[in-house]
Amino acid sequence: MSTIIKTMRSINLITLVLFQVCIVKGQISLKEINLKNGEYVVGYKHYTAIDSTRTYRIHNEFNNQFINRPIPKFIIA
């Protein structure tokens, strides 16, 4: 193998290792930053409602019945 190929392989290897180290060190856990709850409540609630006017049938189901379509609902708190 020529020295140019060996040099290119080592440069590529060093670049790949440095890139992986940057990715691993860039991830910060929430425990490390130690966030405290503020005065406002944030988040959302999720529930489903049933729409009986829109039905569908699950194919490959053994009973072949129509099912009421669930509608996901979100409430932002």
HTML snippet that shows the backbone in 3Dmol.js (N, CA, C, O; Angstrom):
<script src="https://3Dmol.org/build/3Dmol-min.js"></script>
<div id="view" style="width:600px;height:400px;position:relative"></div>
<script>
const pdb = `
ATOM      1  N   MET A   1       0.837  -1.166   0.000  1.00  0.00           N
ATOM      2  CA  MET A   1       0.000   0.000   0.000  1.00  0.00           C
ATOM      3  C   MET A   1       0.891   1.242   0.000  1.00  0.00           C
ATOM      4  O   MET A   1       1.930   1.292   0.659  1.00  0.00           O
ATOM      5  N   SER A   2       0.455   2.215  -0.746  1.00  0.00           N
ATOM      6  CA  SER A   2       1.274   3.421  -0.826  1.00  0.00           C
ATOM      7  C   SER A   2       1.075   4.289   0.419  1.00  0.00           C
ATOM      8  O   SER A   2       0.111   4.123   1.166  1.00  0.00           O
ATOM      9  N   THR A   3       1.986   5.191   0.614  1.00  0.00           N
ATOM     10  CA  THR A   3       1.922   6.067   1.791  1.00  0.00           C
ATOM     11  C   THR A   3       0.771   7.063   1.680  1.00  0.00           C
ATOM     12  O   THR A   3       0.244   7.505   2.701  1.00  0.00           O
ATOM     13  N   ILE A   4       0.376   7.419   0.473  1.00  0.00           N
ATOM     14  CA  ILE A   4      -0.745   8.361   0.299  1.00  0.00           C
ATOM     15  C   ILE A   4      -2.048   7.717   0.801  1.00  0.00           C
ATOM     16  O   ILE A   4      -2.850   8.370   1.468  1.00  0.00           O
ATOM     17  N   ILE A   5      -2.249   6.448   0.478  1.00  0.00           N
ATOM     18  CA  ILE A   5      -3.460   5.752   0.919  1.00  0.00           C
ATOM     19  C   ILE A   5      -3.461   5.607   2.435  1.00  0.00           C
ATOM     20  O   ILE A   5      -4.495   5.800   3.074  1.00  0.00           O
ATOM     21  N   LYS A   6      -2.313   5.269   3.015  1.00  0.00           N
ATOM     22  CA  LYS A   6      -2.214   5.152   4.474  1.00  0.00           C
ATOM     23  C   LYS A   6      -2.494   6.491   5.153  1.00  0.00           C
ATOM     24  O   LYS A   6      -3.159   6.540   6.187  1.00  0.00           O
ATOM     25  N   THR A   7      -1.988   7.567   4.574  1.00  0.00           N
ATOM     26  CA  THR A   7      -2.214   8.899   5.131  1.00  0.00           C
ATOM     27  C   THR A   7      -3.685   9.279   5.045  1.00  0.00           C
ATOM     28  O   THR A   7      -4.238   9.826   6.000  1.00  0.00           O
ATOM     29  N   MET A   8      -4.329   8.996   3.908  1.00  0.00           N
ATOM     30  CA  MET A   8      -5.750   9.313   3.742  1.00  0.00           C
ATOM     31  C   MET A   8      -6.608   8.491   4.703  1.00  0.00           C
ATOM     32  O   MET A   8      -7.581   9.005   5.256  1.00  0.00           O
ATOM     33  N   ARG A   9      -6.261   7.234   4.902  1.00  0.00           N
ATOM     34  CA  ARG A   9      -7.019   6.402   5.835  1.00  0.00           C
ATOM     35  C   ARG A   9      -6.900   6.930   7.265  1.00  0.00           C
ATOM     36  O   ARG A   9      -7.888   6.974   7.998  1.00  0.00           O
ATOM     37  N   SER A  10      -5.711   7.322   7.654  1.00  0.00           N
ATOM     38  CA  SER A  10      -5.539   7.836   9.012  1.00  0.00           C
ATOM     39  C   SER A  10      -6.256   9.171   9.195  1.00  0.00           C
ATOM     40  O   SER A  10      -6.822   9.423  10.258  1.00  0.00           O
ATOM     41  N   ILE A  11      -6.240  10.022   8.185  1.00  0.00           N
ATOM     42  CA  ILE A  11      -6.969  11.299   8.269  1.00  0.00           C
ATOM     43  C   ILE A  11      -8.467  11.045   8.379  1.00  0.00           C
ATOM     44  O   ILE A  11      -9.154  11.684   9.176  1.00  0.00           O
ATOM     45  N   ASN A  12      -8.973  10.106   7.572  1.00  0.00           N
ATOM     46  CA  ASN A  12     -10.401   9.779   7.651  1.00  0.00           C
ATOM     47  C   ASN A  12     -10.769   9.191   8.999  1.00  0.00           C
ATOM     48  O   ASN A  12     -11.823   9.513   9.548  1.00  0.00           O
ATOM     49  N   LEU A  13      -9.914   8.330   9.542  1.00  0.00           N
ATOM     50  CA  LEU A  13     -10.176   7.729  10.837  1.00  0.00           C
ATOM     51  C   LEU A  13     -10.190   8.781  11.945  1.00  0.00           C
ATOM     52  O   LEU A  13     -11.069   8.765  12.807  1.00  0.00           O
ATOM     53  N   ILE A  14      -9.235   9.677  11.925  1.00  0.00           N
ATOM     54  CA  ILE A  14      -9.174  10.736  12.939  1.00  0.00           C
ATOM     55  C   ILE A  14     -10.400  11.643  12.833  1.00  0.00           C
ATOM     56  O   ILE A  14     -10.981  12.020  13.850  1.00  0.00           O
ATOM     57  N   THR A  15     -10.790  11.990  11.625  1.00  0.00           N
ATOM     58  CA  THR A  15     -11.968  12.835  11.423  1.00  0.00           C
ATOM     59  C   THR A  15     -13.224  12.141  11.931  1.00  0.00           C
ATOM     60  O   THR A  15     -14.052  12.769  12.591  1.00  0.00           O
ATOM     61  N   LEU A  16     -13.375  10.859  11.633  1.00  0.00           N
ATOM     62  CA  LEU A  16     -14.535  10.101  12.089  1.00  0.00           C
ATOM     63  C   LEU A  16     -14.585  10.012  13.608  1.00  0.00           C
ATOM     64  O   LEU A  16     -15.651  10.176  14.201  1.00  0.00           O
ATOM     65  N   VAL A  17     -13.459   9.757  14.238  1.00  0.00           N
ATOM     66  CA  VAL A  17     -13.418   9.651  15.701  1.00  0.00           C
ATOM     67  C   VAL A  17     -13.742  11.000  16.342  1.00  0.00           C
ATOM     68  O   VAL A  17     -14.496  11.048  17.314  1.00  0.00           O
ATOM     69  N   LEU A  18     -13.197  12.084  15.825  1.00  0.00           N
ATOM     70  CA  LEU A  18     -13.492  13.408  16.384  1.00  0.00           C
ATOM     71  C   LEU A  18     -14.964  13.774  16.203  1.00  0.00           C
ATOM     72  O   LEU A  18     -15.564  14.377  17.092  1.00  0.00           O
ATOM     73  N   PHE A  19     -15.541  13.419  15.074  1.00  0.00           N
ATOM     74  CA  PHE A  19     -16.955  13.691  14.832  1.00  0.00           C
ATOM     75  C   PHE A  19     -17.828  12.928  15.819  1.00  0.00           C
ATOM     76  O   PHE A  19     -18.797  13.480  16.340  1.00  0.00           O
ATOM     77  N   GLN A  20     -17.500  11.669  16.083  1.00  0.00           N
ATOM     78  CA  GLN A  20     -18.265  10.874  17.041  1.00  0.00           C
ATOM     79  C   GLN A  20     -18.127  11.398  18.455  1.00  0.00           C
ATOM     80  O   GLN A  20     -19.089  11.375  19.222  1.00  0.00           O
ATOM     81  N   VAL A  21     -16.943  11.871  18.810  1.00  0.00           N
ATOM     82  CA  VAL A  21     -16.744  12.442  20.150  1.00  0.00           C
ATOM     83  C   VAL A  21     -17.584  13.699  20.308  1.00  0.00           C
ATOM     84  O   VAL A  21     -18.159  13.923  21.373  1.00  0.00           O
ATOM     85  N   CYS A  22     -17.667  14.525  19.266  1.00  0.00           N
ATOM     86  CA  CYS A  22     -18.490  15.743  19.325  1.00  0.00           C
ATOM     87  C   CYS A  22     -19.961  15.401  19.492  1.00  0.00           C
ATOM     88  O   CYS A  22     -20.676  16.077  20.232  1.00  0.00           O
ATOM     89  N   ILE A  23     -20.414  14.368  18.819  1.00  0.00           N
ATOM     90  CA  ILE A  23     -21.816  13.966  18.939  1.00  0.00           C
ATOM     91  C   ILE A  23     -22.111  13.448  20.339  1.00  0.00           C
ATOM     92  O   ILE A  23     -23.143  13.792  20.917  1.00  0.00           O
ATOM     93  N   VAL A  24     -21.235  12.636  20.889  1.00  0.00           N
ATOM     94  CA  VAL A  24     -21.464  12.058  22.211  1.00  0.00           C
ATOM     95  C   VAL A  24     -21.414  13.144  23.282  1.00  0.00           C
ATOM     96  O   VAL A  24     -22.239  13.138  24.196  1.00  0.00           O
ATOM     97  N   LYS A  25     -20.490  14.051  23.193  1.00  0.00           N
ATOM     98  CA  LYS A  25     -20.376  15.108  24.195  1.00  0.00           C
ATOM     99  C   LYS A  25     -21.456  16.172  24.036  1.00  0.00           C
ATOM    100  O   LYS A  25     -21.695  16.941  24.967  1.00  0.00           O
ATOM    101  N   GLY A  26     -22.106  16.235  22.892  1.00  0.00           N
ATOM    102  CA  GLY A  26     -23.149  17.224  22.650  1.00  0.00           C
ATOM    103  C   GLY A  26     -24.480  16.881  23.298  1.00  0.00           C
ATOM    104  O   GLY A  26     -25.359  17.736  23.397  1.00  0.00           O
ATOM    105  N   GLN A  27     -24.638  15.637  23.741  1.00  0.00           N
ATOM    106  CA  GLN A  27     -25.878  15.213  24.381  1.00  0.00           C
ATOM    107  C   GLN A  27     -25.805  15.543  25.868  1.00  0.00           C
ATOM    108  O   GLN A  27     -24.898  15.098  26.570  1.00  0.00           O
ATOM    109  N   ILE A  28     -26.771  16.327  26.336  1.00  0.00           N
ATOM    110  CA  ILE A  28     -26.814  16.712  27.747  1.00  0.00           C
ATOM    111  C   ILE A  28     -28.062  16.102  28.366  1.00  0.00           C
ATOM    112  O   ILE A  28     -29.146  16.202  27.791  1.00  0.00           O
ATOM    113  N   SER A  29     -27.930  15.480  29.514  1.00  0.00           N
ATOM    114  CA  SER A  29     -29.093  14.910  30.182  1.00  0.00           C
ATOM    115  C   SER A  29     -29.806  16.004  30.974  1.00  0.00           C
ATOM    116  O   SER A  29     -29.197  17.001  31.363  1.00  0.00           O
ATOM    117  N   LEU A  30     -31.097  15.807  31.207  1.00  0.00           N
ATOM    118  CA  LEU A  30     -31.869  16.780  31.976  1.00  0.00           C
ATOM    119  C   LEU A  30     -31.436  16.821  33.431  1.00  0.00           C
ATOM    120  O   LEU A  30     -31.616  17.837  34.103  1.00  0.00           O
ATOM    121  N   LYS A  31     -30.870  15.735  33.921  1.00  0.00           N
ATOM    122  CA  LYS A  31     -30.386  15.723  35.308  1.00  0.00           C
ATOM    123  C   LYS A  31     -29.185  16.646  35.478  1.00  0.00           C
ATOM    124  O   LYS A  31     -28.996  17.228  36.546  1.00  0.00           O
ATOM    125  N   GLU A  32     -28.382  16.783  34.444  1.00  0.00           N
ATOM    126  CA  GLU A  32     -27.186  17.621  34.547  1.00  0.00           C
ATOM    127  C   GLU A  32     -27.522  19.110  34.597  1.00  0.00           C
ATOM    128  O   GLU A  32     -26.816  19.875  35.254  1.00  0.00           O
ATOM    129  N   ILE A  33     -28.590  19.537  33.912  1.00  0.00           N
ATOM    130  CA  ILE A  33     -28.882  20.972  33.889  1.00  0.00           C
ATOM    131  C   ILE A  33     -29.748  21.405  35.063  1.00  0.00           C
ATOM    132  O   ILE A  33     -29.873  22.600  35.329  1.00  0.00           O
ATOM    133  N   ASN A  34     -30.360  20.429  35.783  1.00  0.00           N
ATOM    134  CA  ASN A  34     -31.050  20.691  37.039  1.00  0.00           C
ATOM    135  C   ASN A  34     -32.091  21.811  36.921  1.00  0.00           C
ATOM    136  O   ASN A  34     -32.002  22.827  37.611  1.00  0.00           O
ATOM    137  N   LEU A  35     -33.070  21.614  36.045  1.00  0.00           N
ATOM    138  CA  LEU A  35     -34.132  22.607  35.875  1.00  0.00           C
ATOM    139  C   LEU A  35     -35.089  22.566  37.054  1.00  0.00           C
ATOM    140  O   LEU A  35     -35.364  21.499  37.604  1.00  0.00           O
ATOM    141  N   LYS A  36     -35.590  23.720  37.436  1.00  0.00           N
ATOM    142  CA  LYS A  36     -36.577  23.828  38.501  1.00  0.00           C
ATOM    143  C   LYS A  36     -37.916  24.231  37.889  1.00  0.00           C
ATOM    144  O   LYS A  36     -37.959  24.917  36.868  1.00  0.00           O
ATOM    145  N   ASN A  37     -39.008  23.798  38.522  1.00  0.00           N
ATOM    146  CA  ASN A  37     -40.337  24.163  38.048  1.00  0.00           C
ATOM    147  C   ASN A  37     -40.588  25.641  38.259  1.00  0.00           C
ATOM    148  O   ASN A  37     -40.226  26.197  39.296  1.00  0.00           O
ATOM    149  N   GLY A  38     -41.206  26.278  37.277  1.00  0.00           N
ATOM    150  CA  GLY A  38     -41.541  27.689  37.375  1.00  0.00           C
ATOM    151  C   GLY A  38     -42.927  27.885  37.950  1.00  0.00           C
ATOM    152  O   GLY A  38     -43.541  26.946  38.457  1.00  0.00           O
ATOM    153  N   GLU A  39     -43.418  29.115  37.868  1.00  0.00           N
ATOM    154  CA  GLU A  39     -44.714  29.418  38.452  1.00  0.00           C
ATOM    155  C   GLU A  39     -45.877  29.049  37.534  1.00  0.00           C
ATOM    156  O   GLU A  39     -47.015  28.992  38.000  1.00  0.00           O
ATOM    157  N   TYR A  40     -45.634  28.799  36.260  1.00  0.00           N
ATOM    158  CA  TYR A  40     -46.700  28.490  35.316  1.00  0.00           C
ATOM    159  C   TYR A  40     -46.744  26.994  35.038  1.00  0.00           C
ATOM    160  O   TYR A  40     -45.713  26.324  34.979  1.00  0.00           O
ATOM    161  N   VAL A  41     -47.955  26.491  34.871  1.00  0.00           N
ATOM    162  CA  VAL A  41     -48.155  25.086  34.523  1.00  0.00           C
ATOM    163  C   VAL A  41     -48.082  24.969  33.005  1.00  0.00           C
ATOM    164  O   VAL A  41     -48.787  25.682  32.290  1.00  0.00           O
ATOM    165  N   VAL A  42     -47.254  24.095  32.524  1.00  0.00           N
ATOM    166  CA  VAL A  42     -47.139  23.873  31.086  1.00  0.00           C
ATOM    167  C   VAL A  42     -47.342  22.402  30.796  1.00  0.00           C
ATOM    168  O   VAL A  42     -47.083  21.547  31.643  1.00  0.00           O
ATOM    169  N   GLY A  43     -47.805  22.116  29.600  1.00  0.00           N
ATOM    170  CA  GLY A  43     -48.032  20.743  29.200  1.00  0.00           C
ATOM    171  C   GLY A  43     -49.336  20.622  28.449  1.00  0.00           C
ATOM    172  O   GLY A  43     -49.908  21.620  28.011  1.00  0.00           O
ATOM    173  N   TYR A  44     -49.802  19.403  28.301  1.00  0.00           N
ATOM    174  CA  TYR A  44     -51.058  19.163  27.611  1.00  0.00           C
ATOM    175  C   TYR A  44     -51.698  17.899  28.158  1.00  0.00           C
ATOM    176  O   TYR A  44     -51.037  17.058  28.767  1.00  0.00           O
ATOM    177  N   LYS A  45     -52.993  17.785  27.929  1.00  0.00           N
ATOM    178  CA  LYS A  45     -53.732  16.585  28.271  1.00  0.00           C
ATOM    179  C   LYS A  45     -54.200  15.952  26.981  1.00  0.00           C
ATOM    180  O   LYS A  45     -54.520  16.648  26.017  1.00  0.00           O
ATOM    181  N   HIS A  46     -54.239  14.651  26.962  1.00  0.00           N
ATOM    182  CA  HIS A  46     -54.636  13.922  25.757  1.00  0.00           C
ATOM    183  C   HIS A  46     -55.779  12.972  26.104  1.00  0.00           C
ATOM    184  O   HIS A  46     -55.687  12.208  27.065  1.00  0.00           O
ATOM    185  N   TYR A  47     -56.832  13.020  25.337  1.00  0.00           N
ATOM    186  CA  TYR A  47     -57.903  12.049  25.463  1.00  0.00           C
ATOM    187  C   TYR A  47     -58.505  11.827  24.084  1.00  0.00           C
ATOM    188  O   TYR A  47     -58.246  12.591  23.154  1.00  0.00           O
ATOM    189  N   THR A  48     -59.299  10.790  23.958  1.00  0.00           N
ATOM    190  CA  THR A  48     -59.920  10.499  22.671  1.00  0.00           C
ATOM    191  C   THR A  48     -61.428  10.598  22.795  1.00  0.00           C
ATOM    192  O   THR A  48     -62.008  10.234  23.817  1.00  0.00           O
ATOM    193  N   ALA A  49     -62.049  11.095  21.744  1.00  0.00           N
ATOM    194  CA  ALA A  49     -63.501  11.138  21.637  1.00  0.00           C
ATOM    195  C   ALA A  49     -63.905  10.177  20.527  1.00  0.00           C
ATOM    196  O   ALA A  49     -63.084   9.816  19.685  1.00  0.00           O
ATOM    197  N   ILE A  50     -65.140   9.771  20.525  1.00  0.00           N
ATOM    198  CA  ILE A  50     -65.641   8.834  19.525  1.00  0.00           C
ATOM    199  C   ILE A  50     -66.592   9.568  18.595  1.00  0.00           C
ATOM    200  O   ILE A  50     -67.502  10.264  19.045  1.00  0.00           O
ATOM    201  N   ASP A  51     -66.377   9.409  17.295  1.00  0.00           N
ATOM    202  CA  ASP A  51     -67.269   9.988  16.291  1.00  0.00           C
ATOM    203  C   ASP A  51     -68.060   8.849  15.663  1.00  0.00           C
ATOM    204  O   ASP A  51     -67.536   8.098  14.841  1.00  0.00           O
ATOM    205  N   SER A  52     -69.326   8.725  16.056  1.00  0.00           N
ATOM    206  CA  SER A  52     -70.134   7.609  15.565  1.00  0.00           C
ATOM    207  C   SER A  52     -70.592   7.799  14.124  1.00  0.00           C
ATOM    208  O   SER A  52     -71.094   6.856  13.513  1.00  0.00           O
ATOM    209  N   THR A  53     -70.432   8.996  13.571  1.00  0.00           N
ATOM    210  CA  THR A  53     -70.841   9.226  12.182  1.00  0.00           C
ATOM    211  C   THR A  53     -69.768   8.791  11.193  1.00  0.00           C
ATOM    212  O   THR A  53     -70.036   8.652  10.000  1.00  0.00           O
ATOM    213  N   ARG A  54     -68.569   8.577  11.683  1.00  0.00           N
ATOM    214  CA  ARG A  54     -67.468   8.149  10.808  1.00  0.00           C
ATOM    215  C   ARG A  54     -66.981   6.791  11.276  1.00  0.00           C
ATOM    216  O   ARG A  54     -66.269   6.696  12.276  1.00  0.00           O
ATOM    217  N   THR A  55     -67.352   5.760  10.578  1.00  0.00           N
ATOM    218  CA  THR A  55     -66.963   4.411  10.955  1.00  0.00           C
ATOM    219  C   THR A  55     -65.964   3.855   9.943  1.00  0.00           C
ATOM    220  O   THR A  55     -65.867   4.322   8.808  1.00  0.00           O
ATOM    221  N   TYR A  56     -65.246   2.868  10.380  1.00  0.00           N
ATOM    222  CA  TYR A  56     -64.324   2.188   9.479  1.00  0.00           C
ATOM    223  C   TYR A  56     -64.258   0.715   9.860  1.00  0.00           C
ATOM    224  O   TYR A  56     -64.633   0.327  10.967  1.00  0.00           O
ATOM    225  N   ARG A  57     -63.782  -0.085   8.941  1.00  0.00           N
ATOM    226  CA  ARG A  57     -63.668  -1.519   9.167  1.00  0.00           C
ATOM    227  C   ARG A  57     -62.190  -1.898   9.088  1.00  0.00           C
ATOM    228  O   ARG A  57     -61.485  -1.505   8.159  1.00  0.00           O
ATOM    229  N   ILE A  58     -61.747  -2.645  10.049  1.00  0.00           N
ATOM    230  CA  ILE A  58     -60.366  -3.119  10.044  1.00  0.00           C
ATOM    231  C   ILE A  58     -60.307  -4.335   9.138  1.00  0.00           C
ATOM    232  O   ILE A  58     -60.967  -5.341   9.399  1.00  0.00           O
ATOM    233  N   HIS A  59     -59.535  -4.249   8.097  1.00  0.00           N
ATOM    234  CA  HIS A  59     -59.378  -5.389   7.207  1.00  0.00           C
ATOM    235  C   HIS A  59     -58.534  -6.452   7.912  1.00  0.00           C
ATOM    236  O   HIS A  59     -57.717  -6.126   8.774  1.00  0.00           O
ATOM    237  N   ASN A  60     -58.722  -7.661   7.564  1.00  0.00           N
ATOM    238  CA  ASN A  60     -58.074  -8.819   8.178  1.00  0.00           C
ATOM    239  C   ASN A  60     -58.564  -9.060   9.605  1.00  0.00           C
ATOM    240  O   ASN A  60     -57.938  -9.812  10.353  1.00  0.00           O
ATOM    241  N   GLU A  61     -59.663  -8.439   9.985  1.00  0.00           N
ATOM    242  CA  GLU A  61     -60.264  -8.675  11.293  1.00  0.00           C
ATOM    243  C   GLU A  61     -61.268  -9.812  11.134  1.00  0.00           C
ATOM    244  O   GLU A  61     -61.949  -9.891  10.111  1.00  0.00           O
ATOM    245  N   PHE A  62     -61.370 -10.677  12.111  1.00  0.00           N
ATOM    246  CA  PHE A  62     -62.187 -11.879  11.949  1.00  0.00           C
ATOM    247  C   PHE A  62     -63.687 -11.599  11.965  1.00  0.00           C
ATOM    248  O   PHE A  62     -64.447 -12.382  11.395  1.00  0.00           O
ATOM    249  N   ASN A  63     -64.153 -10.497  12.604  1.00  0.00           N
ATOM    250  CA  ASN A  63     -65.595 -10.297  12.732  1.00  0.00           C
ATOM    251  C   ASN A  63     -66.178  -9.371  11.660  1.00  0.00           C
ATOM    252  O   ASN A  63     -67.399  -9.342  11.500  1.00  0.00           O
ATOM    253  N   ASN A  64     -65.367  -8.621  10.928  1.00  0.00           N
ATOM    254  CA  ASN A  64     -65.819  -7.770   9.826  1.00  0.00           C
ATOM    255  C   ASN A  64     -66.821  -6.700  10.257  1.00  0.00           C
ATOM    256  O   ASN A  64     -67.651  -6.290   9.445  1.00  0.00           O
ATOM    257  N   GLN A  65     -66.771  -6.243  11.484  1.00  0.00           N
ATOM    258  CA  GLN A  65     -67.688  -5.221  11.970  1.00  0.00           C
ATOM    259  C   GLN A  65     -67.109  -3.831  11.756  1.00  0.00           C
ATOM    260  O   GLN A  65     -65.894  -3.649  11.674  1.00  0.00           O
ATOM    261  N   PHE A  66     -68.011  -2.854  11.668  1.00  0.00           N
ATOM    262  CA  PHE A  66     -67.586  -1.464  11.581  1.00  0.00           C
ATOM    263  C   PHE A  66     -67.331  -0.926  12.981  1.00  0.00           C
ATOM    264  O   PHE A  66     -68.037  -1.269  13.930  1.00  0.00           O
ATOM    265  N   ILE A  67     -66.315  -0.080  13.099  1.00  0.00           N
ATOM    266  CA  ILE A  67     -65.902   0.483  14.392  1.00  0.00           C
ATOM    267  C   ILE A  67     -65.996   1.995  14.314  1.00  0.00           C
ATOM    268  O   ILE A  67     -65.642   2.592  13.297  1.00  0.00           O
ATOM    269  N   ASN A  68     -66.474   2.619  15.393  1.00  0.00           N
ATOM    270  CA  ASN A  68     -66.506   4.082  15.444  1.00  0.00           C
ATOM    271  C   ASN A  68     -65.090   4.626  15.457  1.00  0.00           C
ATOM    272  O   ASN A  68     -64.212   4.068  16.115  1.00  0.00           O
ATOM    273  N   ARG A  69     -64.865   5.716  14.732  1.00  0.00           N
ATOM    274  CA  ARG A  69     -63.528   6.278  14.592  1.00  0.00           C
ATOM    275  C   ARG A  69     -63.161   7.099  15.832  1.00  0.00           C
ATOM    276  O   ARG A  69     -63.888   8.026  16.190  1.00  0.00           O
ATOM    277  N   PRO A  70     -62.048   6.774  16.489  1.00  0.00           N
ATOM    278  CA  PRO A  70     -61.594   7.601  17.613  1.00  0.00           C
ATOM    279  C   PRO A  70     -60.941   8.891  17.091  1.00  0.00           C
ATOM    280  O   PRO A  70     -60.240   8.877  16.079  1.00  0.00           O
ATOM    281  N   ILE A  71     -61.179   9.980  17.785  1.00  0.00           N
ATOM    282  CA  ILE A  71     -60.606  11.279  17.417  1.00  0.00           C
ATOM    283  C   ILE A  71     -59.706  11.732  18.559  1.00  0.00           C
ATOM    284  O   ILE A  71     -60.191  11.950  19.669  1.00  0.00           O
ATOM    285  N   PRO A  72     -58.425  11.877  18.317  1.00  0.00           N
ATOM    286  CA  PRO A  72     -57.543  12.357  19.395  1.00  0.00           C
ATOM    287  C   PRO A  72     -57.806  13.836  19.684  1.00  0.00           C
ATOM    288  O   PRO A  72     -57.960  14.640  18.765  1.00  0.00           O
ATOM    289  N   LYS A  73     -57.855  14.179  20.961  1.00  0.00           N
ATOM    290  CA  LYS A  73     -58.070  15.553  21.391  1.00  0.00           C
ATOM    291  C   LYS A  73     -56.915  15.969  22.296  1.00  0.00           C
ATOM    292  O   LYS A  73     -56.463  15.191  23.137  1.00  0.00           O
ATOM    293  N   PHE A  74     -56.449  17.181  22.122  1.00  0.00           N
ATOM    294  CA  PHE A  74     -55.389  17.730  22.950  1.00  0.00           C
ATOM    295  C   PHE A  74     -55.873  18.999  23.608  1.00  0.00           C
ATOM    296  O   PHE A  74     -56.511  19.833  22.965  1.00  0.00           O
ATOM    297  N   ILE A  75     -55.582  19.152  24.862  1.00  0.00           N
ATOM    298  CA  ILE A  75     -55.863  20.393  25.581  1.00  0.00           C
ATOM    299  C   ILE A  75     -54.531  20.919  26.074  1.00  0.00           C
ATOM    300  O   ILE A  75     -53.860  20.268  26.874  1.00  0.00           O
ATOM    301  N   ILE A  76     -54.152  22.077  25.608  1.00  0.00           N
ATOM    302  CA  ILE A  76     -52.892  22.668  26.040  1.00  0.00           C
ATOM    303  C   ILE A  76     -53.144  23.402  27.348  1.00  0.00           C
ATOM    304  O   ILE A  76     -53.991  24.292  27.428  1.00  0.00           O
ATOM    305  N   ALA A  77     -52.401  23.016  28.356  1.00  0.00           N
ATOM    306  CA  ALA A  77     -52.596  23.611  29.684  1.00  0.00           C
ATOM    307  C   ALA A  77     -51.693  24.809  29.868  1.00  0.00           C
ATOM    308  O   ALA A  77     -51.714  25.442  30.923  1.00  0.00           O
TER     309      ALA A  77
END
`;
const viewer = $3Dmol.createViewer("view");
viewer.addModel(pdb, "pdb");
viewer.setStyle({}, {cartoon: {color: "spectrum"}});
viewer.zoomTo();
viewer.render();
</script>
